Amino acid sequence: MARRINALATWLHRLEPDEVAALLVHRRDVADRYLRTLKDLATQLTDSDSVHAAEDTLDQGALDVLGSIVAQQNLGTVDTVCAELRCSVGDFERAFGQLEERALAWPDGAKLIAVNSVRANGAQRDQLTLRPRTPRKRKASAVSPVVAAMSTVDGVARLLAYCEQDSFDARYTGGVATVEIRRVARAMRVADGVLRLWLELAVEAQLIGVERGRLLPTKNGDVWLDSPPGARLAQLVEAWRRMDWRPEPDQARAALRDYTGAAGLALRRTALERFSAEEAFADNAELVADLVWERPAVHDERATAAVISEMESLGLVAGGALTPLGQAVLESGDVEAAATELMPPAAEKAAFQTDMTAVVNGLPSPELSATLNLVADLEDNDAARVWRLSAGSVRRALDTGMSADEVLAKLTAVSEVLLPQVIVYQVQDVARRHGHLTVTEVASCVRAEDTALLREITKSKRLASLKLRFLAPTVLASAQPMADTLVALRKAGYAPTGVDAGEQSIVERVERLRAPARGERRQDRWWRTELDDVELTQLAIRLVEQERPSAGRGTPRANAARMLRDQNVFLRDEEVMVLAAALVDGLRVEIGYASGPRQTETHVIIPAKHLEGVLTAECEDGSTREFSIGHVRKVAIPA
């Protein structure tokens, strides 16, 4: 590792400030660190995390060349790499240029040296992968995405209704099992992938949550259902922008699982950026192939095709071109305004049928939806939404305190024509039987054989919170649960006992008090602003110019001193100059060399060669030995 850092630092010394600045543009993550010298820059450029991030920006051809250089153990040349990959020098230079401008590989004389790449290991190919055919384009035509967008908005609404009415189970460990997704998809008559997208959108938008192992709508879901169609679509689009999971259609994946990383974010963003509003792609398959070659670390064929389908279902892309809604997302514009302009207005009226159903074409307005959900049950949610009135649904409306006339008035207000007589008769018939039986809520009862004692208790002001009232001469009803009633009676000076439903005395245990858990502490994130291009240029100039001596610039001694100074942080400047003079002129020099922990040896040597941070020298006993520059602790002229 040290040799590779030294070799990279040596190469960096040969670059001009504008070349170092261009390198920093591609490796901005290392520029925002404390860099004093080009040796510091080389150390940061070989950091594994930074290397992996830079490799993720390479195309497939550059990865092929990087893999070949690594496979040849940094001993290969242009000719050997071209022979192995069976490519022309021009194709090699294009791919190698990407590696050079990111400092992932560089020339050292005739040899080619690469960083400690991980992605290239095991990725060696016997032929350079050339860029596929350029995706064909045509002039964008006016293809409306409204049908696909309405289908997605309506599908999420259908999912919320299903979760409320039927069981949609979640795992106790989190997520939803694939087998459960398939079961619900069959029940809702949609494909597994479509339901999975609806589910992920609903959860990301916080429309659905998990309660006791079951998926249920949230209060946000209720607000979303009452919103106009444009606002609903905008909320789903914003949720899509935040989804970081990577679609894998060929693998079973439990939904609603949190996965580390942001592969899904990069996949969706880079796919959307390839579309434009002026030109349309003639074939999405050609676009997918081009994206997979251009960013193999981000894209693969099936996941990228799935993401393009997601964009089409949300109305971001239609007919191979970007829609106004997609432009708003890409340019961080007003997404809600674009979604409102795209979606048709909500339906204000319903068609009531003689079979006790109400049919709504399109998405209902919040007022229409609230009225129908109050008096009827949603039965079908396909192209047209269908509600069915029944005795139970009408009774539900009457339970809110409405009269039969008020229910009929609400239905008449949202009906396209006069209500059918069968619906009027149904409402009136249920209203006649409504309220024949009454139910009183009682939280607990207080019983005693002494009726005088019970009358005394009802008159006590200290027990007013219990709202005691007689149900029978020896029974009082309390508005508070049994535990609270027992506490209140005891505070008032009485000595009650609790009994269960089987008339058995309840043995009370004093509950140990505990403070609620604070919950998981989130780590604070400190975001730092990346350096702009001007600051990167200034940094490059400072790194290069400060290591060029003001006098004797370009002389062999100055060049040797500059490299030695970069490879050793222990020697003083005067010691570096002594060692550089000995290396250039072949003079004897005495060095203190760290040969182990807290152990230093003294050698008198004549330097012969300096390469990649290693000094080859002749010792006094006539032997030839290699010394690592970084282990030299002292340099002096021998007596």
C-alpha positions as CSV (number, residue, x, y, z in Angstrom):
1,M,0.0,0.0,0.0
2,A,2.8,2.4,0.9
3,R,4.6,1.8,-2.4
4,R,1.4,2.5,-4.3
5,I,0.8,5.7,-2.4
6,N,4.4,6.8,-3.1
7,A,4.1,5.8,-6.8
8,L,0.9,7.9,-7.1
9,A,2.5,10.8,-5.3
10,T,5.5,10.6,-7.8
11,W,3.0,10.7,-10.7
12,L,1.1,13.7,-9.1
13,H,4.4,15.6,-9.0
14,R,4.6,15.4,-12.7
15,L,1.2,17.1,-13.2
16,E,0.5,20.7,-13.8
17,P,-1.9,22.7,-11.6
18,D,-4.7,22.6,-14.2
19,E,-4.3,18.8,-14.4
20,V,-4.5,18.4,-10.6
21,A,-7.6,20.6,-10.6
22,A,-9.3,18.5,-13.3
23,L,-8.5,15.4,-11.1
24,L,-10.1,17.0,-8.1
25,V,-13.3,17.8,-10.0
26,H,-13.8,14.1,-10.4
27,R,-12.7,13.3,-6.8
28,R,-14.4,16.1,-4.9
29,D,-14.7,13.9,-1.8
30,V,-11.0,14.0,-1.2
31,A,-10.7,17.8,-1.9
32,D,-12.8,18.5,1.2
33,R,-10.2,17.1,3.5
34,Y,-7.1,18.5,5.2
35,L,-4.4,18.4,2.4
36,R,-1.0,19.8,3.1
37,T,1.0,18.1,0.4
38,L,0.6,16.0,-2.7
39,K,1.5,13.0,-0.5
40,D,-1.6,13.8,1.5
41,L,-3.6,13.9,-1.7
42,A,-2.2,10.6,-2.8
43,T,-3.1,9.0,0.5
44,Q,-6.7,10.2,0.3
45,L,-7.0,9.2,-3.4
46,T,-6.2,5.6,-2.4
47,D,-8.7,5.5,0.5
48,S,-11.0,2.5,-0.2
49,D,-14.3,4.4,0.2
50,S,-13.1,7.1,-2.1
51,V,-11.9,4.6,-4.6
52,H,-15.2,2.7,-4.6
53,A,-17.1,6.0,-5.1
54,A,-14.9,6.9,-8.1
55,E,-15.2,3.5,-9.6
56,D,-19.0,3.8,-9.5
57,T,-18.7,6.6,-12.0
58,L,-16.9,4.5,-14.6
59,D,-18.4,3.0,-17.7
60,Q,-18.0,-0.7,-18.6
61,G,-15.1,-0.1,-20.9
62,A,-13.1,1.7,-18.3
63,L,-13.8,-1.0,-15.8
64,D,-12.6,-3.6,-18.2
65,V,-9.3,-1.8,-18.6
66,L,-8.9,-1.3,-14.9
67,G,-9.6,-5.0,-14.3
68,S,-6.9,-5.9,-16.9
69,I,-4.3,-3.7,-15.2
70,V,-5.1,-5.2,-11.8
71,A,-4.9,-8.7,-13.3
72,Q,-1.5,-8.0,-14.7
73,Q,-0.3,-7.0,-11.2
74,N,0.7,-3.5,-12.3
75,L,3.3,-4.9,-14.6
76,G,1.3,-4.5,-17.8
77,T,1.8,-2.1,-20.6
78,V,-0.4,-0.5,-23.2
79,D,0.4,-3.3,-25.7
80,T,-0.3,-6.2,-23.2
81,V,-3.6,-4.7,-22.1
82,C,-4.7,-4.1,-25.6
83,A,-3.7,-7.7,-26.5
84,E,-5.6,-9.1,-23.6
85,L,-8.8,-7.1,-24.2
86,R,-8.4,-7.4,-28.0
87,C,-9.1,-3.7,-28.5
88,S,-7.6,-0.9,-30.5
89,V,-5.2,1.7,-29.0
90,G,-7.9,4.4,-29.6
91,D,-10.5,2.4,-27.6
92,F,-7.9,1.8,-24.8
93,E,-6.9,5.5,-24.6
94,R,-10.6,6.5,-24.3
95,A,-11.1,4.1,-21.4
96,F,-7.7,4.7,-19.8
97,G,-8.4,8.5,-19.9
98,Q,-11.3,8.0,-17.5
99,L,-9.0,6.2,-15.1
100,E,-6.3,8.8,-15.3
101,E,-8.6,11.8,-14.7
102,R,-9.9,10.0,-11.6
103,A,-6.4,8.9,-10.4
104,L,-7.5,5.3,-10.5
105,A,-4.7,4.3,-12.8
106,W,-1.6,6.1,-14.2
107,P,1.5,5.4,-16.3
108,D,4.9,4.8,-14.7
109,G,7.2,4.7,-17.6
110,A,6.0,1.9,-19.8
111,K,4.1,0.2,-17.0
112,L,0.5,0.9,-16.0
113,I,-0.3,1.1,-12.3
114,A,-3.8,1.0,-10.7
115,V,-5.1,1.7,-7.2
116,N,-6.2,-0.9,-4.8
117,S,-9.4,-1.6,-6.8
118,V,-12.1,-3.9,-5.4
119,R,-14.7,-3.6,-8.1
120,A,-12.1,-4.6,-10.8
121,N,-11.1,-7.8,-8.9
122,G,-13.0,-10.8,-10.4
123,A,-14.3,-8.6,-13.2
124,Q,-11.6,-9.4,-15.7
125,R,-12.9,-9.9,-19.3
126,D,-11.2,-11.3,-22.4
127,Q,-12.6,-8.5,-24.6
128,L,-13.2,-4.7,-24.1
129,T,-16.9,-4.0,-23.9
130,L,-17.7,-1.4,-26.5
131,R,-20.5,1.1,-26.1
132,P,-23.8,-0.3,-27.5
133,R,-25.8,1.3,-30.3
134,T,-26.7,4.9,-29.6
135,P,-30.4,4.9,-28.6
136,R,-32.6,6.1,-31.5
137,K,-34.6,9.2,-30.9
138,R,-37.5,10.9,-32.6
139,K,-39.4,14.2,-32.1
140,A,-41.5,14.0,-29.0
141,S,-45.2,13.7,-29.6
142,A,-48.1,14.7,-27.4
143,V,-48.7,11.4,-25.5
144,S,-50.8,12.1,-22.4
145,P,-49.7,10.3,-19.2
146,V,-53.1,11.0,-17.5
147,V,-54.4,7.5,-17.8
148,A,-51.3,5.9,-16.2
149,A,-51.2,8.6,-13.5
150,M,-54.9,8.2,-12.6
151,S,-54.4,4.4,-12.5
152,T,-51.6,4.8,-9.9
153,V,-53.5,7.3,-7.8
154,D,-56.6,5.2,-7.9
155,G,-54.5,2.0,-7.1
156,V,-53.1,3.5,-4.0
157,A,-56.6,4.5,-2.9
158,R,-57.7,0.9,-3.6
159,L,-54.8,-0.3,-1.5
160,L,-55.8,1.9,1.5
161,A,-59.4,0.6,1.2
162,Y,-58.2,-3.0,1.1
163,C,-56.0,-2.5,4.2
164,E,-59.0,-1.0,6.1
165,Q,-61.5,-3.7,5.1
166,D,-59.4,-6.8,4.8
167,S,-56.3,-8.3,6.5
168,F,-52.9,-7.4,5.0
169,D,-50.3,-8.8,7.4
170,A,-46.8,-7.6,8.1
171,R,-44.0,-9.6,9.6
172,Y,-43.1,-9.1,13.2
173,T,-39.5,-8.5,12.1
174,G,-40.6,-5.8,9.7
175,G,-41.6,-5.8,6.1
176,V,-44.2,-7.8,4.2
177,A,-43.6,-11.3,3.0
178,T,-43.5,-12.0,-0.7
179,V,-46.2,-14.6,-0.3
180,E,-48.5,-12.1,1.3
181,I,-47.9,-9.6,-1.5
182,R,-48.8,-12.3,-4.0
183,R,-52.0,-13.2,-2.1
184,V,-53.2,-9.6,-1.9
185,A,-52.2,-9.0,-5.6
186,R,-54.5,-11.8,-6.6
187,A,-57.3,-10.5,-4.5
188,M,-56.9,-7.0,-6.0
189,R,-56.4,-8.5,-9.5
190,V,-53.1,-6.7,-10.2
191,A,-49.5,-7.9,-10.9
192,D,-47.2,-8.4,-8.0
193,G,-44.8,-5.7,-9.2
194,V,-47.7,-3.2,-9.5
195,L,-48.9,-3.9,-6.0
196,R,-45.4,-3.7,-4.6
197,L,-45.0,-0.2,-6.1
198,W,-48.3,1.0,-4.7
199,L,-47.3,-0.4,-1.3
200,E,-43.9,1.3,-1.3
201,L,-45.3,4.6,-2.4
202,A,-48.0,4.5,0.2
203,V,-45.6,3.7,3.0
204,E,-43.0,6.3,1.8
205,A,-45.8,8.9,1.7
206,Q,-46.9,7.8,5.2
207,L,-50.3,6.8,4.1
208,I,-50.0,3.3,5.5
209,G,-48.5,2.1,8.8
210,V,-48.2,-1.1,10.8
211,E,-50.3,-1.7,13.8
212,R,-50.1,-5.1,15.7
213,G,-48.8,-6.9,12.7
214,R,-51.3,-5.5,10.2
215,L,-51.1,-2.8,7.6
216,L,-53.7,0.0,8.2
217,P,-54.3,3.5,6.8
218,T,-52.9,6.4,8.8
219,K,-54.4,9.7,9.5
220,N,-52.2,11.1,6.7
221,G,-54.0,8.5,4.5
222,D,-57.4,10.0,5.4
223,V,-56.1,13.5,4.6
224,W,-54.7,12.2,1.3
225,L,-58.0,10.6,0.3
226,D,-59.8,13.9,0.9
227,S,-57.3,15.8,-1.2
228,P,-57.8,16.8,-4.9
229,P,-56.4,14.4,-7.5
230,G,-53.4,16.7,-8.4
231,A,-52.3,16.9,-4.7
232,R,-52.6,13.2,-4.4
233,L,-50.4,12.6,-7.4
234,A,-47.9,15.2,-6.2
235,Q,-47.5,13.5,-2.9
236,L,-46.9,10.1,-4.5
237,V,-44.3,11.7,-6.8
238,E,-42.5,13.3,-3.9
239,A,-42.5,9.9,-2.2
240,W,-41.0,8.2,-5.3
241,R,-38.1,10.7,-5.3
242,R,-37.3,9.6,-1.7
243,M,-37.4,5.8,-2.3
244,D,-33.9,4.4,-1.9
245,W,-34.6,0.7,-2.4
246,R,-33.4,-0.9,-5.5
247,P,-36.1,-2.8,-7.6
248,E,-35.1,-6.4,-8.2
249,P,-37.8,-8.0,-10.3
250,D,-35.9,-11.3,-10.6
251,Q,-35.5,-11.8,-6.9
252,A,-38.1,-12.2,-4.1
253,R,-37.9,-9.1,-1.9
254,A,-40.1,-8.4,1.1
255,A,-41.6,-4.9,0.9
256,L,-41.3,-2.1,3.4
257,R,-37.8,-3.2,4.4
258,D,-35.1,-0.7,5.1
259,Y,-31.9,-1.3,3.2
260,T,-28.7,0.6,3.7
261,G,-27.2,2.7,0.9
262,A,-28.8,4.9,-1.7
263,A,-28.5,2.7,-4.8
264,G,-32.2,3.2,-5.6
265,L,-31.8,7.0,-5.4
266,A,-29.0,7.1,-7.9
267,L,-30.7,4.6,-10.1
268,R,-33.9,6.6,-10.3
269,R,-32.2,10.0,-10.7
270,T,-29.8,9.0,-13.4
271,A,-32.5,7.2,-15.4
272,L,-34.8,10.3,-15.2
273,E,-32.0,12.6,-16.3
274,R,-31.6,10.8,-19.6
275,F,-35.1,11.8,-20.8
276,S,-35.9,15.1,-22.4
277,A,-39.1,16.9,-23.4
278,E,-38.0,17.7,-27.0
279,E,-36.9,14.2,-28.1
280,A,-38.4,10.8,-27.3
281,F,-36.6,7.5,-27.2
282,A,-37.8,5.1,-30.0
283,D,-37.1,2.0,-27.9
284,N,-36.7,1.9,-24.1
285,A,-34.6,-1.3,-24.4
286,E,-31.9,0.6,-26.3
287,L,-31.9,3.2,-23.5
288,V,-31.6,0.6,-20.8
289,A,-28.6,-1.1,-22.6
290,D,-26.9,2.3,-22.9
291,L,-27.4,3.1,-19.2
292,V,-26.1,-0.3,-18.1
293,W,-22.9,0.3,-20.1
294,E,-22.5,3.9,-19.0
295,R,-23.0,3.2,-15.3
296,P,-22.7,-0.5,-14.6
297,A,-22.3,0.2,-10.9
298,V,-25.7,1.8,-10.7
299,H,-27.8,0.2,-13.5
300,D,-28.6,-3.3,-14.5
301,E,-31.0,-4.4,-17.2
302,R,-34.0,-5.5,-15.1
303,A,-33.8,-2.9,-12.4
304,T,-33.5,0.0,-14.9
305,A,-36.4,-1.3,-16.9
306,A,-38.5,-1.5,-13.7
307,V,-37.6,2.1,-12.8
308,I,-38.6,3.4,-16.3
309,S,-42.0,1.6,-15.7
310,E,-42.3,3.4,-12.4
311,M,-41.8,6.7,-14.1
312,E,-44.4,5.9,-16.7
313,S,-46.9,4.9,-14.1
314,L,-46.5,8.2,-12.3
315,G,-46.8,10.3,-15.4
316,L,-43.2,11.5,-15.4
317,V,-42.4,9.9,-18.7
318,A,-44.8,9.2,-21.6
319,G,-44.1,7.9,-25.1
320,G,-40.3,7.9,-24.4
321,A,-40.2,11.6,-23.5
322,L,-40.3,13.7,-20.4
323,T,-43.7,15.1,-19.4
324,P,-44.2,18.6,-17.8
325,L,-44.6,16.8,-14.5
326,G,-41.3,15.0,-15.1
327,Q,-39.6,18.3,-15.9
328,A,-40.8,19.7,-12.6
329,V,-39.3,16.8,-10.8
330,L,-36.0,17.0,-12.7
331,E,-35.6,20.7,-12.3
332,S,-36.9,20.9,-8.7
333,G,-39.9,23.0,-9.9
334,D,-43.5,23.2,-8.6
335,V,-44.4,19.5,-8.6
336,E,-47.9,20.1,-7.2
337,A,-48.8,22.7,-9.8
338,A,-47.7,20.4,-12.6
339,A,-49.6,17.4,-11.2
340,T,-52.7,19.6,-10.7
341,E,-52.5,20.7,-14.4
342,L,-52.1,17.1,-15.5
343,M,-54.9,15.4,-13.5
344,P,-58.5,16.1,-14.5
345,P,-60.8,17.7,-11.9
346,A,-62.5,15.3,-9.5
347,A,-66.0,14.1,-10.1
348,E,-68.6,16.0,-8.1
349,K,-71.6,13.8,-8.9
350,A,-72.4,10.0,-8.8
351,A,-74.9,8.0,-10.9
352,F,-77.3,6.1,-8.5
353,Q,-78.7,2.9,-9.9
354,T,-81.8,0.9,-9.1
355,D,-79.6,-2.0,-7.9
356,M,-78.6,0.1,-4.9
357,T,-75.2,1.2,-6.3
358,A,-73.6,4.5,-7.0
359,V,-71.1,4.8,-9.9
360,V,-68.4,7.5,-10.2
361,N,-66.4,7.9,-13.3
362,G,-62.9,9.1,-12.5
363,L,-61.6,10.2,-9.1
364,P,-64.3,11.5,-6.8
365,S,-64.0,14.9,-5.0
366,P,-63.4,14.8,-1.3
367,E,-67.0,15.9,-0.7
368,L,-68.4,13.1,-2.9
369,S,-66.1,10.5,-1.4
370,A,-67.0,11.5,2.1
371,T,-70.7,11.3,1.4
372,L,-70.6,7.9,-0.3
373,N,-68.2,6.5,2.3
374,L,-70.7,7.6,5.0
375,V,-73.8,6.0,3.5
376,A,-72.4,3.2,1.3
377,D,-69.5,0.7,1.1
378,L,-66.9,0.8,-1.6
379,E,-67.4,-2.3,-3.7
380,D,-65.4,-1.9,-6.9
381,N,-62.4,0.3,-7.6
382,D,-61.4,-0.4,-11.2
383,A,-62.0,2.0,-14.1
384,A,-65.1,3.3,-12.4
385,R,-65.6,3.3,-8.6
386,V,-68.7,1.6,-7.3
387,W,-70.3,2.1,-3.9
388,R,-73.2,-0.1,-2.7
389,L,-75.9,1.0,-0.3
390,S,-77.2,-1.5,2.2
391,A,-79.2,-1.6,5.5
392,G,-75.9,-1.7,7.4
393,S,-74.3,1.2,5.6
394,V,-77.5,3.4,6.0
395,R,-77.7,2.5,9.6
396,R,-74.0,3.7,10.0
397,A,-75.1,7.1,8.7
398,L,-78.0,7.3,11.0
399,D,-75.8,6.4,14.0
400,T,-74.0,9.7,13.5
401,G,-77.2,11.5,14.5
402,M,-78.6,12.2,11.1
403,S,-82.3,11.8,10.3
404,A,-83.7,10.0,7.2
405,D,-84.4,13.3,5.5
406,E,-80.9,14.6,6.1
407,V,-79.4,11.4,4.6
408,L,-81.6,11.7,1.6
409,A,-80.7,15.3,1.2
410,K,-77.0,14.5,1.2
411,L,-77.5,11.8,-1.4
412,T,-79.7,14.1,-3.6
413,A,-77.0,16.8,-3.5
414,V,-74.4,14.5,-5.1
415,S,-76.7,12.6,-7.5
416,E,-76.7,13.3,-11.2
417,V,-80.5,12.8,-11.4
418,L,-83.3,12.1,-9.0
419,L,-82.6,9.3,-6.6
420,P,-84.3,6.0,-7.5
421,Q,-87.3,5.1,-5.4
422,V,-85.7,1.9,-4.1
423,I,-82.9,3.9,-2.4
424,V,-85.4,6.3,-0.9
425,Y,-87.5,3.4,0.5
426,Q,-84.4,1.7,1.9
427,V,-83.3,4.8,3.8
428,Q,-86.8,5.4,5.2
429,D,-87.3,1.7,6.2
430,V,-84.0,1.6,8.1
431,A,-84.8,4.9,9.8
432,R,-88.2,3.5,11.1
433,R,-86.4,0.7,12.9
434,H,-83.5,2.8,14.1
435,G,-83.3,3.4,17.8
436,H,-85.8,0.9,19.1
437,L,-83.1,-0.5,21.4
438,T,-80.7,1.8,23.3
439,V,-77.3,0.9,24.7
440,T,-75.8,2.8,27.6
441,E,-72.0,2.9,28.1
442,V,-70.9,1.8,31.5
443,A,-67.2,1.5,32.4
444,S,-67.8,-0.2,35.8
445,C,-70.5,-0.8,38.4
446,V,-70.6,-0.2,42.2
447,R,-72.8,-2.6,44.1
448,A,-73.9,-2.6,47.8
449,E,-76.7,-4.1,49.8
450,D,-77.0,-0.8,51.8
451,T,-79.0,1.5,49.5
452,A,-78.4,4.4,51.9
453,L,-74.7,4.1,51.4
454,L,-75.1,4.2,47.7
455,R,-77.2,7.4,47.9
456,E,-74.5,8.9,50.1
457,I,-71.9,8.1,47.5
458,T,-73.9,9.7,44.6
459,K,-74.1,12.9,46.5
460,S,-70.4,13.1,47.3
461,K,-68.7,16.0,45.5
462,R,-65.3,14.2,45.8
463,L,-66.7,11.5,43.5
464,A,-68.2,13.8,40.8
465,S,-65.6,12.6,38.3
466,L,-67.2,9.1,38.4
467,K,-70.6,10.4,37.2
468,L,-72.4,7.8,39.3
469,R,-76.0,7.0,38.5
470,F,-78.5,4.3,39.6
471,L,-79.1,1.4,37.4
472,A,-81.0,-0.5,40.1
473,P,-81.6,0.1,43.8
474,T,-78.4,-1.7,44.7
475,V,-76.3,-0.9,41.6
476,L,-74.5,2.3,40.5
477,A,-73.0,2.9,37.1
478,S,-69.6,4.6,36.9
479,A,-68.2,6.4,33.9
480,Q,-64.6,5.4,34.9
481,P,-63.0,1.9,34.6
482,M,-62.8,-0.3,37.7
483,A,-59.3,0.6,38.7
484,D,-60.0,4.4,38.6
485,T,-63.3,3.9,40.4
486,L,-61.5,1.9,43.2
487,V,-58.9,4.7,43.6
488,A,-61.5,7.4,43.8
489,L,-63.6,5.6,46.4
490,R,-60.6,4.9,48.5
491,K,-59.4,8.5,48.4
492,A,-62.9,9.5,49.5
493,G,-62.6,7.3,52.6
494,Y,-64.4,4.1,51.5
495,A,-63.0,0.6,51.4
496,P,-64.3,-1.1,48.2
497,T,-63.0,-4.4,46.8
498,G,-62.9,-5.4,43.1
499,V,-64.5,-8.6,41.8
500,D,-64.3,-10.1,38.3
501,A,-67.1,-11.4,36.1
502,G,-67.1,-14.7,38.0
503,E,-67.8,-12.8,41.3
504,Q,-64.2,-13.7,42.5
505,S,-62.2,-11.1,44.4
506,I,-59.4,-9.6,42.4
507,V,-56.0,-9.7,44.1
508,E,-54.4,-6.4,43.4
509,R,-50.7,-5.9,42.9
510,V,-48.9,-2.7,43.1
511,E,-47.4,-1.9,39.8
512,R,-43.8,-0.8,39.8
513,L,-43.3,2.6,38.2
514,R,-40.9,2.9,35.4
515,A,-39.9,5.9,33.2
516,P,-40.6,5.5,29.5
517,A,-37.7,4.8,27.3
518,R,-36.2,7.7,25.5
519,G,-36.0,5.9,22.3
520,E,-33.2,5.5,19.8
521,R,-31.0,8.5,19.6
522,R,-30.3,9.6,16.1
523,Q,-26.7,10.6,15.3
524,D,-26.3,14.2,14.4
525,R,-25.3,14.7,10.8
526,W,-23.0,17.6,9.9
527,W,-23.2,18.4,6.2
528,R,-20.3,20.1,4.6
529,T,-20.5,22.1,1.4
530,E,-18.4,20.8,-1.4
531,L,-15.7,23.0,-2.8
532,D,-16.6,24.8,-6.1
533,D,-14.5,24.7,-9.2
534,V,-12.7,27.9,-8.3
535,E,-11.7,26.6,-4.9
536,L,-10.6,23.3,-6.4
537,T,-8.3,25.2,-8.8
538,Q,-6.9,27.3,-6.0
539,L,-6.2,24.1,-4.0
540,A,-4.5,22.4,-6.9
541,I,-2.2,25.5,-7.5
542,R,-1.3,25.6,-3.8
543,L,-0.4,21.9,-3.7
544,V,1.7,21.9,-6.8
545,E,3.5,25.3,-6.3
546,Q,4.4,24.8,-2.7
547,E,6.4,21.7,-3.5
548,R,8.4,23.3,-6.3
549,P,11.6,24.9,-4.8
550,S,11.9,28.6,-5.6
551,A,15.6,28.2,-6.5
552,G,17.0,25.4,-8.7
553,R,13.6,24.4,-9.9
554,G,13.8,21.5,-12.4
555,T,17.3,20.4,-11.4
556,P,17.9,16.7,-10.6
557,R,18.6,17.5,-6.9
558,A,15.5,19.6,-6.6
559,N,13.3,16.9,-8.2
560,A,14.8,14.2,-6.0
561,A,14.4,16.4,-2.9
562,R,10.7,17.1,-3.8
563,M,10.0,13.3,-4.1
564,L,11.9,12.4,-0.9
565,R,10.2,15.2,1.1
566,D,6.8,13.8,0.0
567,Q,7.7,10.2,1.0
568,N,9.1,10.9,4.5
569,V,7.6,13.1,7.2
570,F,10.4,12.6,9.8
571,L,13.4,14.2,8.0
572,R,14.2,17.9,8.2
573,D,14.7,19.9,5.0
574,E,18.5,19.9,5.4
575,E,18.5,16.1,5.8
576,V,16.4,15.7,2.7
577,M,18.8,17.8,0.7
578,V,21.7,15.8,1.9
579,L,20.0,12.5,0.9
580,A,19.0,14.0,-2.5
581,A,22.6,15.1,-3.2
582,A,23.9,11.6,-2.3
583,L,21.3,10.0,-4.6
584,V,22.0,12.2,-7.6
585,D,25.8,12.4,-7.2
586,G,26.4,8.8,-5.9
587,L,28.0,10.1,-2.6
588,R,28.3,8.2,0.7
589,V,25.7,9.1,3.3
590,E,24.9,7.9,6.8
591,I,21.3,7.1,7.7
592,G,19.4,6.1,10.8
593,Y,16.9,3.4,9.7
594,A,13.9,2.1,11.7
595,S,14.2,-1.7,11.6
596,G,11.6,-2.5,14.2
597,P,9.6,-1.1,17.1
598,R,11.8,1.5,18.9
599,Q,14.8,0.0,17.2
600,T,17.1,2.0,14.8
601,E,20.1,0.9,12.9
602,T,22.9,3.0,11.4
603,H,24.1,2.4,7.9
604,V,26.6,4.1,5.7
605,I,25.4,3.6,2.1
606,I,25.9,4.8,-1.4
607,P,22.4,5.3,-3.0
608,A,22.0,3.7,-6.4
609,K,18.4,3.8,-7.4
610,H,15.1,5.3,-6.1
611,L,11.8,3.9,-7.2
612,E,8.3,4.0,-5.7
613,G,9.5,5.0,-2.3
614,V,12.2,2.4,-2.1
615,L,16.0,3.3,-2.0
616,T,18.4,0.7,-3.4
617,A,21.9,1.3,-2.1
618,E,25.3,-0.3,-1.7
619,C,26.4,-0.9,1.9
620,E,29.9,-0.8,3.4
621,D,30.2,-4.6,3.4
622,G,29.7,-4.7,-0.3
623,S,26.1,-5.9,-0.2
624,T,23.1,-4.3,-2.0
625,R,20.1,-3.6,0.1
626,E,16.7,-1.9,-0.2
627,F,15.6,0.8,2.3
628,S,12.0,2.2,2.5
629,I,12.2,6.0,2.4
630,G,9.4,6.3,5.0
631,H,11.6,4.4,7.6
632,V,14.6,6.7,7.4
633,R,14.8,8.6,10.6
634,K,18.2,10.5,10.3
635,V,20.5,11.5,7.5
636,A,24.0,12.9,8.0
637,I,27.4,13.2,6.1
638,P,29.6,10.4,7.4
639,A,32.7,11.4,9.4
